[in-house]
Amino acid sequence: MSTIAKNQNPESNARVKAVFDDIRATRRSDFINNMWHYLAFDTDLLENTWAEVKAVMATPSALDPLTKEMLYIAVSVTNGCGYCAHSHTAAAKAKGMAADQHADLLRVISLAAKTNQLATALQVPVDPVFDADHRP
């Protein structure tokens, strides 16, 4: 259940059409997922969000595309975003994530959640060796 109605003809707006065309070209697919359709209610938000996604996720960098998708899955799970967890799991699988890698990722996510909660509950102080400002 969404908070706004999906525009049934978003590409009637030239700015939206330009973003959708760039998404298609960048992803080499005709599929425009719901995230972009729903963001199309505000062209500035749509354009800015796509520019950020394209810069981070679709531009070559020090992290390979599969690693980026797996990180996105971990953050999406942590933030409780089912939509993003689904879409980035599909993207990671399309980029070659194998079942054993997915299982490892889920183990890391669950372990990090547990140990983060324990450290928070115990208010464990940061060891000086982990603090860049206090390393010898």
C-alpha positions as CSV (number, residue, x, y, z in Angstrom):
1,M,0.0,0.0,0.0
2,S,1.6,3.2,-1.1
3,T,1.3,6.7,0.3
4,I,0.8,8.3,-3.1
5,A,-1.0,7.1,-6.3
6,K,1.2,5.8,-9.1
7,N,1.1,8.1,-12.1
8,Q,-0.3,5.9,-14.9
9,N,1.5,8.0,-17.7
10,P,4.6,9.4,-16.1
11,E,6.5,9.7,-19.3
12,S,4.1,12.4,-20.6
13,N,6.5,14.6,-18.6
14,A,9.6,15.2,-20.7
15,R,11.9,15.3,-17.6
16,V,10.5,12.0,-16.3
17,K,10.9,10.4,-19.8
18,A,14.5,11.6,-19.9
19,V,15.3,9.9,-16.6
20,F,13.5,6.7,-17.6
21,D,15.3,6.6,-20.9
22,D,18.6,7.0,-19.0
23,I,17.7,4.2,-16.6
24,R,16.9,2.0,-19.6
25,A,20.2,2.8,-21.3
26,T,22.3,2.5,-18.2
27,R,20.7,-0.8,-17.1
28,R,20.3,-2.1,-20.7
29,S,16.7,-3.0,-20.0
30,D,13.3,-1.7,-20.8
31,F,12.1,-2.4,-17.2
32,I,11.5,0.6,-15.0
33,N,10.8,-0.6,-11.5
34,N,8.2,0.8,-9.1
35,M,10.7,2.9,-7.2
36,W,11.2,5.2,-10.2
37,H,7.5,5.2,-11.1
38,Y,6.6,6.4,-7.6
39,L,9.4,8.9,-7.4
40,A,8.2,10.4,-10.7
41,F,5.6,12.4,-8.7
42,D,8.4,14.9,-8.1
43,T,10.8,15.4,-11.1
44,D,13.5,17.1,-8.9
45,L,13.5,14.2,-6.5
46,L,13.4,11.7,-9.3
47,E,16.3,13.3,-11.2
48,N,18.5,13.8,-8.1
49,T,17.9,10.3,-6.8
50,W,18.7,8.7,-10.2
51,A,21.8,10.8,-10.5
52,E,23.0,9.5,-7.1
53,V,22.1,5.9,-7.8
54,K,23.8,6.1,-11.2
55,A,27.0,7.7,-9.7
56,V,27.3,5.2,-6.9
57,M,25.9,1.9,-8.3
58,A,26.5,2.1,-12.0
59,T,29.8,4.0,-12.2
60,P,33.0,1.9,-12.0
61,S,34.7,2.4,-8.7
62,A,36.9,0.5,-6.2
63,L,34.1,-1.8,-5.3
64,D,32.8,-4.3,-7.9
65,P,29.1,-4.2,-8.9
66,L,28.3,-7.4,-7.0
67,T,29.9,-6.2,-3.8
68,K,27.9,-2.9,-4.1
69,E,24.7,-4.9,-4.4
70,M,25.5,-7.1,-1.5
71,L,26.2,-4.1,0.7
72,Y,23.0,-2.5,-0.5
73,I,21.2,-5.7,0.6
74,A,22.8,-5.6,4.1
75,V,21.9,-1.9,4.6
76,S,18.3,-2.5,3.3
77,V,17.8,-5.4,5.7
78,T,19.2,-3.4,8.5
79,N,16.9,-0.4,7.6
80,G,13.9,-2.7,7.2
81,C,13.3,-1.9,3.6
82,G,11.6,-4.9,2.1
83,Y,11.4,-3.3,-1.4
84,C,15.1,-2.6,-1.5
85,A,16.1,-6.0,-0.1
86,H,14.1,-7.6,-2.8
87,S,15.2,-5.4,-5.7
88,H,18.9,-5.5,-4.7
89,T,18.8,-9.3,-4.1
90,A,17.5,-9.7,-7.6
91,A,20.2,-7.4,-8.9
92,A,22.9,-9.2,-7.0
93,K,21.7,-12.5,-8.4
94,A,21.8,-11.0,-11.9
95,K,25.4,-9.9,-11.2
96,G,26.4,-13.5,-10.3
97,M,25.7,-13.8,-6.5
98,A,25.5,-17.6,-5.9
99,A,23.3,-19.3,-3.3
100,D,26.3,-19.9,-1.0
101,Q,27.3,-16.2,-1.2
102,H,23.7,-15.2,-0.4
103,A,23.7,-17.5,2.6
104,D,27.1,-16.1,3.8
105,L,25.8,-12.6,3.4
106,L,22.7,-13.4,5.5
107,R,25.0,-14.9,8.2
108,V,27.1,-11.8,8.3
109,I,24.0,-9.5,8.4
110,S,22.5,-11.5,11.3
111,L,25.8,-11.7,13.2
112,A,26.4,-8.0,12.8
113,A,22.9,-7.2,14.0
114,K,23.4,-9.4,17.1
115,T,26.8,-8.1,18.1
116,N,25.8,-4.5,17.3
117,Q,22.8,-4.9,19.7
118,L,25.0,-6.4,22.4
119,A,27.7,-3.7,22.1
120,T,24.9,-1.1,22.2
121,A,23.2,-2.7,25.2
122,L,26.5,-3.1,27.1
123,Q,27.7,0.4,26.0
124,V,31.1,-1.1,25.3
125,P,33.7,1.6,25.0
126,V,35.7,1.8,21.8
127,D,39.2,0.4,22.2
128,P,41.9,3.0,21.6
129,V,43.5,0.8,19.0
130,F,40.3,1.1,16.8
131,D,40.2,4.9,17.1
132,A,42.2,6.6,14.3
133,D,42.8,9.7,16.4
134,H,44.3,7.7,19.3
135,R,46.5,5.2,17.5
136,P,50.2,5.4,18.2
